[in-house]
Amino acid sequence: MVLNYIWIGFFVIAFVIALVKLVFMGDLAVFPAIMDSTFETAKTGFEISLYLTGVLSLWLGIMKIGERGGVIKILGRLISPLFTRLMPELPKEHPAHGSIIMNLAANMLGLDNAATPMGLKAMEQMQEVNPKKDQASNPQIMFLVLNTSGLTLIPVSIMVYRAQAGAVSPADIFIPILLATFFSTIAGLLIVAFYQKLKIWDKVVMAYLGGMTLFIVGLIYLFSQMSQDAIAEVSRQASSIILFGIIIAFVGLAAWRKVNVYDAFIDGAKDGFGIAVKIIPYLIAILVAIGVFRASGGMEILMDGFRYLFTALGVNTDFVEALPTALMKPLSGSGARGMMVDAMATHGADSFVGRLASTLQGATDTTFYVIAVYFGSVGIKNTRYAVTCGLFADFVGIIAAIIIGYLFFH
């Protein structure tokens, strides 16, 4: 519903701005430019989707190998001790624990198709022990906020879009996204823990959070001591080595467990075509709307407003062109994806804006969509403080992504 109003708003505002330019400024080129943009962006949307078919097939095939090889179960065992303490109101032996961990592990690996059914199953199982059926329980809120914070280990779709946009090294945003999603996830976890008065100082919880935090702080410190060129090269090399290492680990583990690796890859790759075709209408819809808004001059006016605000605050404004991606992400994943693609098409995939938009796209998840789908699936109307906590995590993730973007790419 929110995206519906945003989409209509793009066209209506573009028409009003163009009409003002024509009538009061004598700009005879504005309406032809708007119509030209509709054809151009529709073509761009189709070309992007067509290119996605091959790369999505590759990565979905790799992910299917990992799934059948038991990677999700291994991740589940690693994080299980932490989540039993973050959701003390959920009985220890309750089957929801397994679904929660499998969902989060699948999200970390970018397995959206596997993550959503597991997430809906987890909500249904938690609802069984929810004393107030129309009100979100504490475990359900913790689960939702961790979902919306978007912790991602492998940002497959973003790397695919960057490759299509001509990025020299599509994986160079791998480490920045990992860092940004870490801060978003920690922020979401801590604010929910504050609301629920959880014992964060528990030894097991502190061991997990402390260990991850020390690793991330060490990583940031390491990069802060390097020159910009060194950061870019180390990030590019490390991202490529880690990602290829993950592929080898997936294949090796699956082969060791006697999984037919080739068949698993083919089964996963088959989904690539279907997904690429499925997103064509959504991508074209949002790209055309953005194109119309940009051609009318609306985007320039909006960005000038942000620049004026941040200049008045004494802040460097180079990040402003990437802000639309951040502002759209909590509302709509497809909308934010369109903003990211538009930023890369306008400024270049390897520009500061293009890389920052990609990092912002991966920093958080679609808060309102996730809350609507997950809570709606079990009939919960009173979401309590879930939206507040989810948006707080989004805000922290966006700020972290911008700072990290300056560290890595500026």
Secondary structure, DSSP 8 states (H G I E B T S, - for coil): -HHHHHHHHHHHHHHHHHHHHHHHH--TTHHHHHHHHHHHHHHHHHHHHHHHHHHHHHHHHHHHHHHHHTHHHHHHHHHHHHHHHH-TTS-TT-THHHHHHHHHHHHHTT-HHHHHHHHHHHHHHHHHT-SSTTB--HHHHHHHHHHHTT--S--HHHHHHHHHTT-SSGGGGHHHHHHHHHHHHHHHHHHHHHHHT--TT-HHHHHHHHHHHHHHHHHHHHHHTS-HHHHHHHHHHHHHHHHHHHHHHHHHHHHHTT--HHHHHHHHHHHHHHHHHHHHHHHHHHHHHHHHHHHHTHHHHHHHHHHHHHHHTT---TTGGGHHHHHHTTT-HHHHHHHHHHHHHHH-TTSHHHHHHHHHHHHS--HHHHHHHHHHTTT--B-TTHHHHHHHHHHHHHHHHHHHHHHHH-
